[in-house]
Structures are given as C-alpha cells and as structure tokens.
Amino acid sequence: MNSSKKYSVEIIQDNYLLAEAFNLRYKINKQINPAMVAHCAQPFECDVYDKRSIHIGLFLKKKNEKLLVGY
C-alpha cells in the first residue's frame, strides 16, 4: 500500500455502505467469474449468510470523505 494514503478497517453498520459493499462484491465477482452472478437480477450480490455476518470494509480516507475500496 502507498504509505502516503490513510486507510482504515471498520465494521460496516450503515445500510447505505452495506449496499455499496454488496455492489462492490458484485462487480468483483462479475469480473472474476461472470457465471457466479448470472442469477442476480440487479448489480447487487448477497446471500442468506449476509444477514448474520459481520461485514468489514477497507476505507480510504480522502480529505473529509471515506471511500470504500475493499470488502
């Protein structure tokens, strides 16, 4: 990682960020294995385990913003 950038690892509790994380996961899965997300009706991937999982995101701190860059 670039040491001049500030990153943080946090548990995602905000519903908006969680939806963003599921969307990021969908995009990654679509690039790696398109068949994995072929059944998804929208660009959003989650399963039955997500409701009881702890979701952890990697955030880039940029000025006053937190950008989700990993999940």
C-alpha positions in Angstrom: 0.0 0.0 0.0 1.0 3.6 -0.6 2.1 4.9 2.8 1.0 8.4 2.0 -2.6 7.3 1.9 -4.7 6.8 5.0 -6.7 3.6 5.3 -8.9 2.3 7.9 -10.6 -1.1 8.5 -14.1 -0.8 10.0 -17.2 -2.9 10.6 -19.9 -1.7 8.2 -23.1 -1.0 10.0 -24.6 1.7 7.9 -27.2 0.3 5.4 -26.0 2.6 2.6 -22.4 1.5 3.0 -23.5 -2.1 3.2 -25.4 -1.8 -0.1 -22.3 -0.2 -1.6 -20.2 -3.2 -0.3 -22.6 -5.7 -1.9 -22.4 -3.8 -5.1 -18.6 -3.8 -5.0 -18.6 -7.5 -4.3 -20.9 -8.0 -7.3 -18.6 -6.0 -9.6 -15.5 -8.0 -8.5 -17.3 -11.4 -8.8 -18.6 -10.4 -12.3 -15.0 -9.7 -13.5 -13.6 -12.9 -11.9 -16.4 -15.3 -12.7 -19.4 -14.0 -14.5 -21.4 -17.2 -14.1 -21.3 -16.6 -10.3 -23.5 -13.6 -10.5 -25.5 -14.5 -13.7 -28.6 -15.3 -11.5 -28.6 -11.8 -10.0 -31.4 -9.6 -11.3 -29.6 -6.4 -10.4 -26.0 -5.4 -9.8 -26.1 -6.4 -6.1 -24.9 -9.7 -4.7 -25.8 -11.0 -1.3 -26.9 -14.4 0.1 -28.6 -15.8 3.2 -25.4 -15.6 5.3 -25.1 -11.9 4.9 -27.9 -11.1 7.3 -26.0 -12.7 10.2 -22.5 -11.9 9.1 -20.1 -9.2 10.3 -19.2 -7.0 7.3 -15.7 -5.4 7.3 -14.7 -2.7 4.9 -11.4 -1.2 3.9 -11.8 2.6 3.6 -9.5 5.2 2.0 -9.7 8.5 3.9 -9.5 11.3 1.4 -10.0 14.8 2.7 -13.3 14.7 4.5 -14.5 11.5 2.7 -14.4 7.8 3.4 -14.3 5.8 0.2 -14.9 2.0 0.3 -12.1 0.4 -1.6 -12.2 -3.2 -0.3 -14.7 -5.5 1.4 
